Each structure stands twice: as structure tokens, then as C-alpha cells.
Amino acid sequence: MIIDIHNHLSPKGSPYCLPAEEYLSIMDELDVEKAVILGKDYGQLGDRQCSNLPDEEVASFVKAHPDRFIGFTAVHPDRATEANLERIDRAVTELGLRGIKLNPASGFYPNDKRLYPIYEKASALRIPIVIHMGLKPPAEGNRLKYCLPVYLDDVAVDFPELTIVVAHAAYPWVDDLIMAALYAPNVFVDISTLNQVEEVLGYPVVLPTLAKIVKALGAGRVVFGSDGIFNIQPLIAAVRRADFLTDSDRTKILRENALKILRLTQ
């Protein structure tokens, strides 16, 4: 069975908001046991675009099928620190969410000192943080300069007990990510949406990136994520056809590493 550590839900009213049954149909077909539904807080940018996702919507989606979905909250440093900390507390203690998503492209660097209380809170609660790195999101107003993985180095060094999942393998800055993560065993890497990048660019991305991070960091630091239900099949297929992976490597990437990150039992 497979665990998808990086999936999304669109806000109610969005044309991209799909019912849980559509997720489950694809998950069942592809032997995906659980999917993490990540929160969305793009700050004022998201407020203007109506793209922020309330935690209540994540929790409602997850609670309908709690054996299949795990929810994360999200915060943005432009909001008051106390408001962010209160949101995390409520998300974890009242809504049952189990991690945090950060979207730096919406206007902040991951080593922004305003985030340090968030990292302290996550460390204390022993919940992971997924951080978007690399790829520029297609929505208007996002900026690529915030997505360079070198800025993760401060976070990994200053919070060695914090579990960090770097989304999208920070593509195209994979080498920079490897240098930031090399001596930081608390940093994991997901391969979400790399298949779409490959389609857009027209040259191989998924397997070369996967090979590089597995060679440098080991399969125990790489985790499967899709970034959307329609990416699940091509990314699973890529992991399965990667001839440089052992069966043990595939098991770690597709399941075991996520169990560790999410603190789930076998």
C-alpha cells in the first residue's frame, strides 16, 4: 500500500473542488491507502484570489474518511504570530490535523524570523512541516525568489528536531537542496508534480531527479507525493520503473518514510 504525503483540496466554490469519492476511486485503483490533504494559506495574495483554504474545510473532508485522509493546516508570516500559533493549536487539538504547510512563493523566505515561533511550535507538537520549494506556482503574484532551497539551511540547522518535507524536490535547484539537506537528517524530499514539469519542459525530469536525491541522501529521505490525484499514477509508475531502485528503496519511498514522518504505525 502507498501513502501520498502531498495532495490538495480546492476551496468550496472552486471549479477544481472535487468530491472525496473521486479521490478514493483513483486511490483504490492505484493501491494508495492514505493521502495527506495540505492546507493553503497564501496570505493577502490568497485573500484577494479566494485561494486560501479554511482548516474547517480540510477537517470536514478528512473526517468523512478518516482512515484514508490526513489533514494539515497552513500559516503565513504576514499574519500575526499569535494568530498563527492559535490556528495551529486549534487545528491540532480541536480539528485533528497533523501537520503544517508553508507556501513561500506567496511572499516570504522560509528562514523568515517571523516563522521561528511556528517552527518551535511544530517541534514541540512533533508534527511535520511541508514547505513548497522550487517550481513557481502558476497563480498570479507568486515569486520564484522565495523558493530557493538555500534558505532552508538556517531552518534545518536552527531546528534539528523539526521534521521538514521539501516539496517538489526544490526543482530545478536539486543540487542546492542536496547541499542544504546532506547533513540534516530531519529533512525529507518529496517528488510531487515532477511529472507535470517534465511534460511542460519536454525533457526527462522525474527519474534524473529521483536518481540524484536517492544517490545523495538515500532512499530513506525520499517520500512519495503527487500534488493532485491526476499525478498519482504517473509518479507511482516512475518509481516502479526506476531501475536504480531496489525493492526496499521503493517500499521506503512509497510508504515507510511517510509512516515515519506522520508518526503512524505499520
Summary of the structure (lengths in Angstrom):
residues: 266
radius of gyration: 16.9
end to end distance: 10.6
largest distance: 48.5
contacts: 916
relative contact order: 0.13
helix: 50%
strand: 14%
